[in-house]
């Protein structure tokens, strides 16, 4: 098949998907489901702009922000052993910056703020619960944050999305994350070796499977596996796979990618 034939097929599929998403949004809105309708329109807008969104999902403290920092080869997103991420943060290629900005903060009141750089201390003020003050809460005032980076992982319209944890203490953060899942094209679900495959994680994953067709499983913090107690990367993965089969007996067993985001 020639390149022109590939492009023609792609444009045809793209047109059909846009039409389907538009019809779905109309149907949802007619049936008083405005939130899901907005999510469909967001997906349609991304398809029209050739953008592909991959959202990172998991409980807080599994190392999502650290993982994205490692992919970008720089520490910019704050990460701590407690609930930290308070906004949806889009990592986008520098070519997507409207006027060459390092980053843009979008507030819920419709205003924006340009970030002068992607220093972790600067970003923390707008994306982290550590930026909360007596006068404002980040999760309630900031809608989203765009961070523009020159990375090969962000080329060709790919956007990586750092989301708040789904087992956090703030209900509003969970709502933000679940909305983003509906607006993304694929998901990376992250487990951690210090508590792999908990009941709540599989409950989250069960819900996620109904919202997203493309899910990649990552096992983080393999550097913390207790070799002195007979644990190995393979044994932890095998344990996780057995639990997965128990929870989803009719599902195809996914590939599990072991990583150490800190190293």
ABEGO torsion letter per residue (X at the ends): XBAAAAAAAAAAAAAAAAAAAAAAAAAAAAAGBAAAAAAAAAAAAAAAAGBBBBBBBEBBGAGAAAAAAAAAGBBABBBBABBABABBBBBBBAAABAAGBABBBBBAAGBBBBBABABAAAAAAAABAAABBAABBAAAABABBBBBBBBAAABGGBBBBBBBBAABABAAAAAAAAAAAAABABBBBBBBAABBGBAAAAAAAAAAAAABABBBBBBBGAAABBAAAGBBAAAAAAAAAAAAAAABAABBBBBBBBBBAAX
